[in-house]
Amino acid sequence: MHTASNDWLRRLASLAKRNGALLIVDDIQAGCGRTGKFFSFEDAGIEPDVICLSKSIGGVGLPVALVLIKPKYDQWLPGEHNGTFRGNNLAFVAGAAALDFWRDGELQESIYAKASFVGARLADLVDRYLDGKGEVRGRGLLVGIAMREAGLAGKVSSAAFARGLIVETCGPQSEVLKLLPPLTIEFDTLRKGLDILEAAFAEAIGARRHEESVVLAAVA
């Protein structure tokens, strides 16, 4: 899977330290267990100076965001630092409750198991529908398929949406079909979603092949 390696992250952290720069990690989407461990950078063994958190930190989808800062860099006075999702008391309570999921390793192991299942299914889709012209990327339950054919990811996304499954695209050219299933999703629901995704692939690839055959017939 094509992601930043732990060695690259360690070298980046070392570069920041040598130049007196703060190391800031944006874990808004990749943190809070999305990659398996609570923080996305834990496996790299680095120690950021600032960490941005949001999205999953709010528990059951309630909006909340926070910034973790090493005490020696914290220059804010009480009430001076503000943001879009601040001061939502219900979200604070829900977020605090969500942290209880991390008191043991059960959720983490569950994420790894689901990630392995999703990764295998996506790799199968690449082999069967993209003739190997694609790549599974990501870590944990932040994973997707990078496609070489322009516009194909969007077509698969649209076909999935028509079947009741929301799958977004990302990348410079929207060439990556990105999956972000809930960390607590049940295996039966996850399997159903991936079955829908496979049907969407079959439709999008089938439509493309039909278009190609029409073009070839016209040329002939």
N, C-alpha and C positions, 0 to 999 in steps of 0.2 A: 504494500500500500504506500502511495506516494504522500508522505508527510514529512515535516521537519524532523530530522533525527535528533536523538538525545545528545549526540556529540556536537551537532551544529548548535543546539541551544546552549550547551556548556561553553562553547567557544564564543558565542554571542555575549553571554553573561560575563565572561572573562574580558572581552573587548570593552564592554561598558565600564567595568571596574577599573581597567587600566586608564581609561580616559575620563574618569570621574563623572560618568553619566549615570543617571538613575535607570534601573532596569524595571520597566513597567510591563506587566503582563495583562492582556485583555482576556479575561476568562468569563466574559459575559455570556457567550454561547458555548464555549468549550469546557467551562468549569462546572462545579457542583455535580460531579459524577458522570458527566457526559462521556468522557473518555475511559471511564472505569474507576479511577481514583478520584477523590474529591476535587483536587486541583489538577489541571491538565499537564502541569510541568513537574509533577512529583517524581516521575520516573527518571527525569533528567538530573535530579539532585541539585537544582539551582535554587537560589533564594532571592526572589524579586524584592525590590524596594517598595513597589506599589502594585496592588492587585485590584482590578475592576471586576465586580460581580453584579449579576442581575439575572433576569429570566428565572431559572430554576430555583434561585435562592428564595423566591417568594412562596415556595411550597406548592399549593394547588393552583398555580397560574395567576396568583394575585401579583400586581405590579409592585416591585420594590427593587431598589438598587443600592449598592454600598461600595465604598472604596476602603481597602485595607492599606494602611500606611505605616511604615516603621516609625516608632515614636520619635526618633531623632529628626525625622523629616516633616513631622506634623506641625505646621505653623498656623493652623486654623484656630480661631477663637470659637467658643461655644455659639452655635447658631449662625456662624459665618459661612459655612460650606453648605451649599444647597444643590438640588438637582431635580429632575423631572419626577422621579418616583421616590420622593422622600416624605416622611411623616405619615405614612399609611399604617395606622396602628394595627388594623386587622392583618395586614400583610406581615408585619413584624411578628405577630403571634403565630401565624401560619408558618413563616420561615423558621422560627425557633423550633416549632414542632417537627418540621421537615428534617432538621438536623439530627433528630433522634434516630433516623434511619441509618445514621453512620456510627452508631454506638457499637455495632459489631460488623463483621465482614459479609453479612448475608446479602445486602443490596449490591455491594461491589462484585461478589461472585456471580450474582444474577445478571448483572450488566455484562460481564465477560462472557457468560454462557450465551446470552442473547446476541452479543456482538459476533461470536463465532458462527452462530446460526445464520445471521443476516449476511455476513461476509461470504459464506459458502453459497448462499442463494444468489447473491449478486455476481459472484464469479461464474456461476453456472449461466446466468443471463448473458454475460459478456461472451462466453464460449459459444452459446447456442444462437444468439441473435445478432451479435456484432462481429462474428467471425474473428474474434480476438482483437478487433480494432477498437478497444476500449480498455479502461483500467479502473479497478476498484481502488478507491482512496479513502483514507480516514483512519480513525482509531475509536474503539469502543462503539457507542451508538451515535457517533458523528461520522457518517460514512456515506459514500456515494459512488456513482459511476461517471468517469470522465469519458466523453464520446468524441471521436475525431470528426464525425460528420456534422456539419453546421446545421443547427436547427432541430436535430433529432431529439435532444433532451427535452426541448419544449413540446414536441409532438407527443412524446411518451407521457409527459406531465399532464397534457390536456386530455389524453386518452384515459389516464388514471382518474383525473378529476370527474370525467363523465361517468365513471364507475363508482364514484363516492369516496375516492382516496385522494387526499391532498399531498402532493409531493412537489417541492419547489426546485428551482434550478439556481445555479450559482456559477461563478467563474467569469473571466473577462468577456467571454462570448456566450454566457449562459449555456456552456457546453457540459456542465456537470449536473447530473440528477442527484439531489441531496436528500438523504433520509435523516429525520430527527424524531424517531418514535419516543413516546414517553418512557422514562427509565423503569417505571413500574408496570409496563404493559405486560399482559399475560401472553404466554406462548401461542395459545390458540388465536388470539387477536392478531398477533404479529404474523403468524403463518397466513392468516386470511388476507392481511394487507399485502404480503409479498405475492400471494396468488393473484391478487388484483393487479399488482405491478407487472407480473409476468403476462397477464392478458393484455395489458396496455402496450407492452413491448411487442407482442405478437401482432396487435393491430397496427402500430406505427411502422413496424418493419414490413408487414404485409402491404400496407398502403404504398410504402416507398418502392417495394419490388414491383408492384403493379404499375406505378408511374414509370419506372425504368423500362418495363416491358412495352408499355405504350410508346415511349420515345424510340425504342429500338425498332418497333414495328413500323413507326412512321418513317424512320431513316431508311429502313429496308425497302 
